[in-house]
Amino acid sequence: MDKSKIILFSDTIRNKLYKEVKGKASYFGILPNKILDVDQEFVDSIVINGKVFNKKIKEQRKELIRKINDEGYEQLIDE
């Protein structure tokens, strides 16, 4: 059995997933070298870098930032 094709496939999928997770973090203002602040906060939403998000994103984002501070950006994205 030729395992090289399986390894190539799994590496390709892993790299694609890594890029997608990194892109999603960036969408929420979490970049490799910088974490953007919440610009405005309303009763039912928050604004980050000009984008409006549901209020529940604030707590989820806060938890993600805490984990990044504990483990590091690259480590957490890789997980």
C-alpha positions in Angstrom: 0.0 0.0 0.0 1.3 3.4 -1.0 1.1 5.6 2.1 2.7 8.6 0.5 -0.7 9.6 -1.1 -2.4 9.4 2.3 0.3 11.4 3.9 0.1 14.1 1.2 -3.7 14.2 1.4 -3.7 14.5 5.2 -1.0 17.3 5.1 -3.0 19.2 2.5 -6.2 19.0 4.5 -4.4 20.0 7.7 -2.8 23.0 6.0 -6.2 24.0 4.6 -7.9 23.7 8.0 -5.0 25.7 9.6 -5.5 28.6 7.1 -9.3 28.6 7.6 -9.0 28.7 11.4 -6.4 31.5 11.1 -8.8 33.4 8.8 -11.7 33.0 11.1 -9.6 34.3 14.0 -8.6 37.3 11.9 -12.3 37.9 11.0 -12.9 38.3 14.8 -9.9 40.7 15.2 -7.4 38.2 16.5 -4.2 38.4 14.4 -0.9 36.8 14.9 0.8 39.9 16.3 -2.2 42.0 17.4 -5.6 41.6 19.0 -8.0 44.3 18.0 -10.1 45.9 20.7 -13.9 46.0 20.7 -14.7 49.4 19.1 -18.2 49.8 20.4 -20.6 47.8 22.6 -24.4 47.9 22.3 -27.2 46.1 24.1 -27.4 43.3 21.5 -24.1 43.6 19.6 -20.5 44.7 19.5 -18.3 46.3 16.8 -14.8 45.0 16.1 -12.8 46.7 13.3 -16.0 48.0 11.7 -17.8 44.6 11.7 -20.9 44.1 13.8 -21.2 40.9 15.8 -23.8 39.3 18.1 -23.2 40.1 21.8 -22.5 36.4 22.6 -19.3 36.7 20.5 -17.8 39.0 23.1 -17.6 36.3 25.8 -16.4 33.6 23.3 -13.8 36.0 22.0 -12.7 36.9 25.5 -12.1 33.2 26.3 -10.2 32.7 23.1 -8.0 35.6 23.9 -7.3 34.2 27.4 -6.2 30.9 25.8 -4.0 32.7 23.4 -2.3 34.6 26.2 -1.8 31.3 28.1 -0.7 29.0 25.2 0.3 31.4 22.4 -1.3 32.2 19.1 0.4 29.7 16.9 -0.1 26.8 19.5 -3.8 27.5 19.9 -4.4 27.9 16.1 -2.5 24.6 15.5 -4.7 22.8 18.1 
